[in-house]
Amino acid sequence: IEPRLVTARASVITARLTLVVIRDITERERVEEMRRDFVANTSHELKTPVGAVTLLAEAIESAADDPDQVRHFASRLTAEAGRLGQLTSRIMNLSRLQSADDLTELRDVSVDEVVAAAIESQWLAAQSADITIARGGSRRAYVRGDVQVLTEAVGNLVANAIAYSPAGAQVGVGVKLIDGVVSIAVTDRGIGISEDEQRRVFERFYRADQARSRRTGGTGLGLSIVKHAVQRHGGDIELWSRPGRGSTFTLRLPAVDPPLNLPDKKRRAK
Ligand code: ADP
């Protein structure tokens, strides 16, 4: 081989190596940037409720002689502390789902049970908003996963469907099992989400139409948790929505066979 050719080859190899190294650094920087963003966003979002708790505690101190005022501030303090508690537990869940740690509690999970538990967890919210929840579809779908993570994901979708629907409306939760894929669809006829915002609602802390969303007192983390939860289970999430007409969020997860020790009736039941 001509010496010049060798040099040329060597430089091609060096270029490739450099490219690989650069790519690796870029990936590391991206992960580091995401982590920094997460910490920054989180600290920012925690400031408001922490500030409110502090102010209310001070208000109670200075109203000590007036029992009515104390009761009033104390009940607001309880509400704010509850919100703060919900926010921190959501932040922890999201950070666990975003980390590389394996999901620990993997087993064959009945989707029917997940849906039932998710609806149960939102029973009070539905009741107070005068919303009825209709359930339908396949009862024999199973997936491999972490039952708590999946229940929280479906629960978040049901909670949103309730929160963004008018009083008296109906929310639907349907399960389908087709060609080895389980889909869980949560449908509402509520306010809907504009096309521009549909792409953004899965970002953490993003809340569409700020003024309207703030009234319902959410955290902007629910859908981000849902997205990471399904991704960790090898699935995905799809959103259909029209402003003023409502939304359908569909989770798709790889199905597994029902456990063999199930009673025959349940194995055959549709
Ligand atoms: P939040 O705690 O604000 O509900 P989410 O991450 O669950 O946070 O949702 C992000 C935003 O997406 C919400 O603030 C709301 O604007 C919009 N959204 C979510 N679900 C629905 C729905 N079913 N109907 C209309 N808008 C929704």
Boltz pocket constraint, residues with backbone or C-beta under 6 A from the ligand:
constraints:
  - pocket:
      binder: B
      contacts: [[A, 156], [A, 157], [A, 160], [A, 161], [A, 164], [A, 188], [A, 190], [A, 191], [A, 192], [A, 193], [A, 201], [A, 202], [A, 203], [A, 206], [A, 207], [A, 208], [A, 209], [A, 213], [A, 217], [A, 218], [A, 219], [A, 220], [A, 221], [A, 222], [A, 223], [A, 224], [A, 247]]
      max_distance: 6.0
